[in-house]
Amino acid sequence: MAPPCDLVASREQISERVALLAHEIERAYQGLRPVFVGVLPGSVLFLADLVRAVDMPADVDFVSLRPYSVEGRVALTLDSAIPLAGRDVILVHDVVDTGLTLRTLQRMIALQRPASIENCTFVDKEHRRIVDVPIRYRAYTAGDELVLGYGIGWRGRFANAAGLWGVTDVGALVDDPAAFDAEIYGSKPRTQ
């Protein structure tokens, strides 16, 4: 029996969608040099493909967050190395869900007084928003399923899957993650 997961987007479909987003960004930032700031770790593959598809001068940097610390606050664990004052910043995310972490990150970035801040996400789960955060660029939208692949992992697994997958039964994934290997990677289940 196949595990409860579905291919949301193939490698080819992702490439096409990223190219379309890149063209949107080129038009919006014509004559400017934006800074793409990837939110680690999940945005790495999306960011890499996106900035290579954008045919314009741009800078790239990263931030890393610890979303839910012991104190219940978002903590910045890696700040941008590029000064962002006066710059047009595009924050690149893997998944935007409740918006709580993103809102906090936007406030932290705003303290550096950039000219503008826009958000670009690979997967948008807008229906799960607790706070309103504007997403200008989105590759895909998703429901309540757990998304995996293309940089988005689960417990160290599946981030290297070429496509984007939706898992509808997280309990089955927790019970037997190796059973998902054949479906996601097209091979026999791997042993641990």
C-alpha contacts under 8 A as a table, 3 or more apart, distances in Angstrom:
res1	aa1	res2	aa2	distance
2	A	183	E	7.04
3	P	172	A	7.45
3	P	179	A	6.65
3	P	180	F	5.91
3	P	183	E	7.19
4	P	167	V	5.97
4	P	168	T	5.67
4	P	169	D	5.80
4	P	172	A	7.61
5	C	165	W	6.56
5	C	166	G	5.35
5	C	167	V	4.25
5	C	168	T	5.91
5	C	169	D	7.63
5	C	180	F	7.87
5	C	183	E	7.79
6	D	165	W	5.57
6	D	166	G	5.26
6	D	167	V	6.65
7	L	10	S	6.86
7	L	163	G	6.98
7	L	164	L	6.10
7	L	165	W	4.59
7	L	166	G	6.44
8	V	163	G	7.52
8	V	164	L	5.37
8	V	165	W	5.20
8	V	166	G	6.22
9	A	12	E	7.94
9	A	13	Q	5.69
9	A	14	I	6.16
9	A	163	G	5.67
9	A	164	L	5.12
9	A	165	W	7.12
10	S	13	Q	5.10
10	S	14	I	6.14
10	S	162	A	7.19
10	S	163	G	4.54
10	S	164	L	6.55
11	R	14	I	5.15
11	R	15	S	6.24
11	R	162	A	5.48
11	R	163	G	4.88
11	R	164	L	7.86
12	E	15	S	5.10
12	E	16	E	6.32
13	Q	16	E	5.14
13	Q	17	R	6.18
14	I	17	R	5.09
14	I	18	V	6.04
14	I	163	G	7.37
15	S	18	V	5.20
15	S	19	A	6.19
15	S	49	D	7.91
16	E	19	A	5.18
16	E	20	L	6.40
17	R	20	L	5.12
17	R	21	L	6.34
17	R	139	A	6.18
18	V	21	L	5.08
18	V	22	A	6.12
18	V	46	F	7.92
18	V	49	D	7.12
18	V	50	L	5.89
18	V	53	A	7.43
18	V	139	A	6.83
19	A	22	A	5.01
19	A	23	H	6.34
19	A	50	L	7.21
19	A	53	A	5.85
19	A	54	V	7.81
20	L	23	H	5.19
20	L	24	E	6.38
21	L	24	E	5.04
21	L	25	I	6.23
21	L	50	L	7.67
21	L	137	Y	6.81
21	L	138	R	7.69
21	L	139	A	7.19
22	A	25	I	5.11
22	A	26	E	6.14
22	A	50	L	6.09
22	A	51	V	7.53
22	A	53	A	5.73
22	A	54	V	4.87
22	A	55	D	7.92
23	H	26	E	4.98
23	H	27	R	6.30
23	H	54	V	6.75
24	E	27	R	5.32
24	E	28	A	6.28
25	I	28	A	5.06
25	I	29	Y	5.98
25	I	54	V	7.41
26	E	29	Y	5.32
26	E	30	Q	5.68
26	E	54	V	6.37
26	E	55	D	6.98
26	E	56	M	6.82
27	R	30	Q	5.36
29	Y	32	L	5.26
29	Y	33	R	7.24
29	Y	34	P	7.07
30	Q	56	M	7.98
32	L	57	P	7.75
32	L	88	D	7.92
33	R	56	M	7.52
33	R	57	P	5.43
33	R	58	A	4.87
33	R	59	D	7.15
33	R	87	R	7.93
33	R	88	D	7.30
34	P	57	P	7.65
34	P	58	A	5.17
34	P	59	D	6.40
34	P	87	R	6.64
34	P	88	D	4.84
34	P	89	V	5.75
34	P	90	I	6.91
35	V	58	A	5.80
35	V	59	D	4.61
35	V	60	V	5.59
35	V	61	D	7.19
35	V	84	L	7.90
35	V	87	R	6.97
35	V	88	D	6.16
35	V	89	V	4.88
35	V	90	I	6.10
36	F	47	L	7.86
36	F	51	V	7.73
36	F	58	A	7.22
36	F	59	D	6.11
36	F	60	V	4.81
36	F	61	D	6.28
36	F	89	V	6.08
36	F	90	I	4.85
36	F	91	L	6.06
36	F	92	V	6.68
37	V	60	V	5.92
37	V	61	D	4.79
37	V	62	F	4.96
37	V	63	V	6.77
37	V	80	S	7.52
37	V	89	V	6.94
37	V	90	I	6.07
37	V	91	L	4.87
37	V	92	V	5.84
38	G	43	S	5.76
38	G	44	V	6.75
38	G	47	L	6.32
38	G	60	V	7.63
38	G	61	D	6.31
38	G	62	F	4.64
38	G	63	V	6.29
38	G	91	L	6.03
38	G	92	V	4.66
38	G	93	H	6.37
39	V	42	G	6.96
39	V	43	S	5.73
39	V	44	V	7.81
39	V	62	F	5.90
39	V	63	V	5.16
39	V	64	S	5.62
39	V	65	L	7.53
39	V	91	L	7.16
39	V	92	V	6.06
39	V	93	H	5.49
39	V	94	D	7.60
40	L	43	S	5.82
40	L	44	V	6.63
40	L	62	F	6.63
40	L	63	V	6.11
40	L	64	S	4.93
40	L	65	L	7.42
41	P	44	V	6.12
41	P	64	S	7.23
41	P	151	G	7.72
42	G	45	L	7.53
42	G	93	H	7.13
42	G	94	D	5.13
42	G	95	V	7.97
42	G	151	G	5.05
42	G	152	I	5.13
42	G	153	G	7.39
42	G	159	A	7.96
43	S	46	F	5.36
43	S	47	L	5.70
43	S	92	V	6.39
43	S	93	H	5.17
43	S	94	D	4.57
43	S	122	F	7.78
43	S	151	G	6.37
43	S	152	I	7.70
44	V	47	L	5.20
44	V	48	A	6.03
44	V	151	G	6.39
45	L	48	A	5.15
45	L	49	D	6.28
45	L	150	Y	6.21
45	L	151	G	5.40
46	F	49	D	5.37
46	F	50	L	5.96
46	F	94	D	7.29
46	F	122	F	6.76
46	F	150	Y	7.11
46	F	151	G	7.16
47	L	50	L	5.01
47	L	51	V	6.03
47	L	92	V	6.54
48	A	51	V	5.59
48	A	52	R	6.29
49	D	52	R	5.27
49	D	53	A	6.21
50	L	53	A	5.14
50	L	54	V	6.33
51	V	54	V	5.12
51	V	58	A	7.80
52	R	55	D	7.43
61	D	80	S	6.03
61	D	81	A	6.84
61	D	82	I	6.80
62	F	78	L	7.52
62	F	79	D	7.14
62	F	80	S	5.63
62	F	81	A	7.78
63	V	76	L	7.44
63	V	77	T	7.48
63	V	78	L	4.98
63	V	79	D	4.93
63	V	80	S	5.48
64	S	76	L	6.03
64	S	77	T	5.32
64	S	78	L	4.74
64	S	79	D	6.85
65	L	74	V	6.74
65	L	75	A	5.57
65	L	76	L	4.55
65	L	77	T	5.29
65	L	78	L	6.94
66	R	69	S	6.33
66	R	74	V	5.78
66	R	75	A	5.08
66	R	76	L	6.37
66	R	77	T	6.54
67	P	73	R	7.02
67	P	74	V	4.54
67	P	75	A	6.44
67	P	101	T	6.08
68	Y	71	E	7.72
68	Y	72	G	5.36
68	Y	73	R	5.65
68	Y	74	V	5.49
68	Y	75	A	7.64
69	S	72	G	5.12
69	S	73	R	5.53
69	S	74	V	6.32
69	S	75	A	6.86
70	V	73	R	7.48
74	V	101	T	6.48
74	V	104	T	6.99
76	L	79	D	6.54
80	S	83	P	7.26
80	S	84	L	7.99
83	P	112	Q	7.73
84	L	87	R	5.24
84	L	88	D	7.80
84	L	89	V	7.31
84	L	109	I	7.85
84	L	112	Q	5.99
84	L	113	R	6.98
84	L	114	P	5.33
85	A	112	Q	5.30
85	A	113	R	4.78
85	A	114	P	4.36
85	A	115	A	6.96
86	G	113	R	6.25
86	G	114	P	4.37
86	G	115	A	4.46
86	G	116	S	7.85
87	R	114	P	4.83
87	R	115	A	5.01
87	R	116	S	6.80
88	D	114	P	6.16
88	D	115	A	5.24
88	D	116	S	4.75
88	D	117	I	6.22
89	V	114	P	6.82
89	V	115	A	7.65
89	V	116	S	5.90
89	V	117	I	4.78
89	V	118	E	6.32
90	I	117	I	5.84
90	I	118	E	4.84
90	I	119	N	5.64
90	I	120	C	6.65
91	L	117	I	7.16
91	L	118	E	6.17
91	L	119	N	4.87
91	L	120	C	5.96
92	V	119	N	6.23
92	V	120	C	4.85
92	V	121	T	5.68
92	V	122	F	7.94
93	H	96	V	6.85
93	H	119	N	7.62
93	H	120	C	6.21
93	H	121	T	4.54
93	H	122	F	6.36
94	D	121	T	5.57
94	D	122	F	4.99
94	D	123	V	6.13
94	D	151	G	7.48
94	D	152	I	6.70
95	V	121	T	6.08
95	V	122	F	6.08
95	V	123	V	4.67
95	V	124	D	5.78
95	V	125	K	7.26
96	V	99	G	6.13
96	V	102	L	7.36
96	V	121	T	6.64
96	V	123	V	6.51
96	V	124	D	5.10
96	V	125	K	5.97
96	V	126	E	7.47
97	D	124	D	6.57
97	D	125	K	4.90
97	D	126	E	6.46
97	D	128	R	5.75
97	D	129	R	6.05
98	T	101	T	7.74
98	T	125	K	7.71
98	T	126	E	7.62
98	T	128	R	5.29
98	T	129	R	4.00
98	T	130	I	4.99
98	T	131	V	6.61
99	G	102	L	5.13
99	G	103	R	5.94
99	G	129	R	5.67
99	G	130	I	6.34
99	G	131	V	5.52
99	G	132	D	6.74
99	G	133	V	6.03
100	L	103	R	5.28
100	L	104	T	6.42
100	L	130	I	7.02
100	L	131	V	6.29
101	T	104	T	5.23
101	T	105	L	6.19
102	L	105	L	4.97
102	L	106	Q	6.05
102	L	133	V	7.33
103	R	106	Q	5.14
103	R	107	R	6.33
103	R	131	V	7.68
103	R	133	V	6.41
104	T	107	R	5.14
104	T	108	M	6.30
105	L	108	M	5.02
105	L	109	I	6.16
106	Q	109	I	5.12
106	Q	110	A	5.96
106	Q	117	I	7.55
107	R	110	A	4.99
107	R	111	L	6.49
108	M	111	L	5.44
108	M	112	Q	7.49
109	I	112	Q	5.58
109	I	113	R	7.37
109	I	114	P	7.52
110	A	113	R	5.16
110	A	114	P	6.34
110	A	117	I	7.75
114	P	117	I	6.91
118	E	134	P	7.71
118	E	135	I	7.08
118	E	136	R	6.26
119	N	134	P	6.90
119	N	135	I	4.99
119	N	136	R	5.63
119	N	137	Y	6.39
120	C	135	I	6.15
120	C	136	R	6.14
120	C	137	Y	4.42
120	C	138	R	5.63
121	T	124	D	6.34
121	T	135	I	7.31
121	T	137	Y	6.36
121	T	138	R	4.90
121	T	139	A	6.53
122	F	138	R	5.71
122	F	139	A	4.85
122	F	140	Y	6.03
123	V	138	R	6.53
123	V	139	A	6.16
123	V	140	Y	4.80
123	V	141	T	5.31
123	V	142	A	6.55
124	D	138	R	6.51
124	D	139	A	7.84
124	D	140	Y	6.18
124	D	141	T	4.60
124	D	142	A	6.20
125	K	128	R	5.76
125	K	129	R	7.36
125	K	141	T	5.81
125	K	142	A	5.25
125	K	143	G	6.12
125	K	144	D	7.69
126	E	129	R	5.47
126	E	141	T	7.47
127	H	143	G	7.34
129	R	132	D	6.60
135	I	138	R	6.82
138	R	141	T	7.46
142	A	145	E	7.05
142	A	147	V	7.91
144	D	168	T	7.76
145	E	166	G	5.47
145	E	167	V	5.30
145	E	168	T	4.91
145	E	169	D	7.75
146	L	166	G	5.53
146	L	167	V	4.99
146	L	168	T	6.67
146	L	170	V	7.11
147	V	152	I	7.09
147	V	164	L	6.77
147	V	165	W	5.47
147	V	166	G	4.56
147	V	167	V	6.23
148	L	151	G	7.66
148	L	152	I	5.03
148	L	153	G	5.50
148	L	154	W	7.06
148	L	158	F	6.11
148	L	159	A	6.38
148	L	161	A	7.60
148	L	164	L	5.82
148	L	165	W	5.09
148	L	166	G	6.43
148	L	167	V	7.62
149	G	152	I	4.97
149	G	153	G	6.20
149	G	158	F	5.39
149	G	159	A	4.52
149	G	160	N	5.86
149	G	161	A	4.45
149	G	162	A	6.18
149	G	163	G	5.73
149	G	164	L	4.89
149	G	165	W	6.17
150	Y	159	A	5.69
150	Y	160	N	5.92
150	Y	161	A	5.70
150	Y	162	A	5.51
150	Y	163	G	5.94
150	Y	164	L	6.03
151	G	158	F	7.96
151	G	159	A	4.32
151	G	160	N	6.01
151	G	161	A	7.68
152	I	158	F	7.17
152	I	159	A	4.65
152	I	160	N	7.94
153	G	156	G	5.89
153	G	157	R	5.36
153	G	158	F	5.05
153	G	159	A	3.98
153	G	160	N	7.75
154	W	157	R	5.23
154	W	158	F	6.54
154	W	159	A	7.29
156	G	159	A	7.29
157	R	160	N	7.73
158	F	161	A	5.34
158	F	184	I	7.96
161	A	164	L	7.41
161	A	184	I	6.82
161	A	185	Y	6.64
165	W	184	I	7.43
167	V	170	V	6.37
167	V	173	L	7.88
169	D	172	A	5.51
169	D	173	L	6.76
170	V	173	L	4.94
170	V	174	V	6.17
171	G	174	V	5.06
171	G	175	D	6.12
172	A	175	D	5.07
172	A	176	D	6.10
172	A	177	P	7.52
173	L	176	D	5.35
173	L	177	P	4.73
173	L	179	A	7.83
173	L	180	F	7.13
174	V	177	P	6.00
176	D	179	A	5.61
176	D	180	F	7.58
177	P	180	F	5.55
177	P	181	D	7.26
178	A	181	D	5.31
178	A	182	A	7.90
178	A	189	P	5.26
178	A	190	R	5.56
178	A	191	T	6.51
178	A	192	Q	7.43
179	A	182	A	6.51
179	A	183	E	7.76
179	A	189	P	5.43
179	A	190	R	7.85
180	F	183	E	5.37
180	F	184	I	6.07
180	F	189	P	7.02
181	D	184	I	5.22
181	D	185	Y	5.42
181	D	186	G	7.13
181	D	187	S	6.65
181	D	188	K	6.87
181	D	189	P	5.03
181	D	190	R	6.53
182	A	185	Y	5.42
182	A	186	G	4.74
182	A	187	S	4.32
182	A	188	K	4.83
182	A	189	P	5.07
183	E	186	G	5.36
183	E	187	S	7.23
